[in-house]
């Protein structure tokens, strides 16, 4: 189990963590504010709002693990 979805792509069982592409897009708003003159200390820190669950079924099968259907339907991406 890992936080970065790339690990599921290369064989990890599952990942759950912030959606990095969304974080990078949101970081651009910080850059924009700073370039327009806002002091970095005046910008509030934001928590991630979008998370991603990726399940690698090939790895689950190789480990003999059954992933419940209730978890599979919640996954953002299932690797077959």
Number of C-alpha atoms within 10 A of each C-alpha: 13 14 17 19 22 13 16 25 16 10 15 20 22 24 21 18 15 18 17 15 10 13 15 10 10 13 12 11 11 16 12 11 13 14 10 9 8 13 10 12 7 8 11 8 9 9 8 13 9 12 13 17 21 27 26 21 21 16 18 17 13 9 10 9 11 9 13 8 9 8 10 15 10 12 16 12 15 17 14 10
